[in-house]
Amino acid sequence: MSRLALIAVSTRTATISIDAEQSHFFLPALVNWRLINDENETVATGVADQAVFTIYDLQPSTRYRLVCDKDELDINTSRESRLVNIVDEGASPELDDNAPRIQAAINTLPNDATLVIPAGTFRSGPLFLKSNMTLLLEQGAVLLGHENRKHYPILPARHADGRVLGTWEGVAEACFASLITAIDCQKLNITGAGLINGGADAADWWTWPKETRDGARRPRTLFVSHSDHVQVTGLAICNSPSWTVHPVFCRDFLAADLRISNDPHSPNTDGLNPECSRDVRLAGIHFSVGDDCIAIKAGKRDPKGGLDQPCEGILIENCHMQRGHGGVVIGSEMSGTVRDVTIRRCSLRETDRGLRIKTRRGRGGQVSNISLDDCYMDRVATPLVINAFYFCDADGKSDYVQSRSPLPVTDATPKISGIHLRNVVADNVGTAAAAFYGLPEAPVTGISIENYRVTFDPNAKPDVPDMACGFIPLRHGGIIAENAEFDRRDGIVLTPSLQSVSA
């Protein structure tokens, strides 16, 4: 099998994986590469230190050959009908808001055109992309979100045809448009070596995390709605007003070789949240955020109208999650069902939890066929937790949500099944190796754990494994299971500790 694979290609970039099946995020050793054109000339060289990397400054409609040692990979860049530089359309780092100039350029692009943001900082309000285009941020380019929300139009909760448009935590609500907004787009590329800066560190977005102001919720930085065949590659994205990248009602969404970073104290600044979407691939992304790194969602029941489509076919591989409340989180908005999720060959450091599934009575829906394979964690307090008593929403601490007595099973009863952990190492665990808290009327079923090695953090302090009433603080807990049924428990090695607690 070749060491090299093509993940994505645009008019002027290509994203590659090398030794992905033998690596997590970083490669065990540096790898030199050469790019050769049809005349057998070397046109670029570089050194890869990550399993997923991007090559920039390519030419459209051109055939290249990537060479790493004795391995080769053919790359054919996409066709480009026109190249448009925003500076030639009147954009300038001197302008207070470049959105009108950039938007005018977007509106006149022919199919298969590339819009270039060159080196420099360009302040802007929200931009609305369209189908069959490439947005390219060159090295040194910064697209900076304007700090004044008066520059941000408001997206209504629904389209005129009734489809959900504006969304907030699984509910149809009006929201401020995002710096990059794509609605009803097909075949869209967002790529380059530049930076998309949401600008929230200079604005007031983080001061009203759960409020509505001017009739709308906070924006994301990159919002993609009802769009198919979208690729986001190579970029850095930071300082998001809320969730950073949010694809909702999308099919065939790819994000690869991104660097997503937000202030550790910024509220609800999740890294990348696929919601009610299908066939999503997240590869080689570095996360350091203020909330969950990745949160997979499928809407929730609400009088305002929630999102009610499944989120399924999610592949997360060769990502690095450093800091954050959770590495990969499913829920708590999962009423439309989340299924067929694979997390493989990822590394997680200093996140509160590794894989976390959270829900509660009233959600309904299912979470099923979730796999965590060949991953490494360090200083993750609880590497795996499933919590069916998550105390979200106004009634989250009510008897209905928190009762440990069995209640009647209805269509509002969430169900969790088919949870698989294989070949995982977790060092310096603080709270518990794993914690499963199922509903007494709907236990978690089909759990399998195979080859799981855990060492404990000697400096850990007791803490609860997750957010619910009545959970007991633990330190160096083992496999905690309440209302949980196992199909397999093999190869579990927990480093002995005088304070160990296991069930």
Helices and strands as residue ranges (DSSP letters): E 4-9, E 14-18, G 20-22, E 26-36, E 42-50, E 52-55, E 63-68, E 71-76, E 82-85, G 86-89, H 99-107, E 113-117, E 120-124, E 127-129, E 133-137, E 141-145, G 149-151, E 154-155, E 167-168, E 171-172, E 175-176, E 180-183, E 186-192, E 195-197, G 200-202, G 205-207, E 222-225, E 228-233, E 236-238, E 245-248, E 251-256, E 259-261, E 278-283, E 286-288, E 294-296, E 311-317, E 320-331, E 338-344, E 347-358, E 366-373, E 376-378, E 382-387, H 399-402, E 415-429, E 432-437, E 444-456, E 477-482, E 484-494
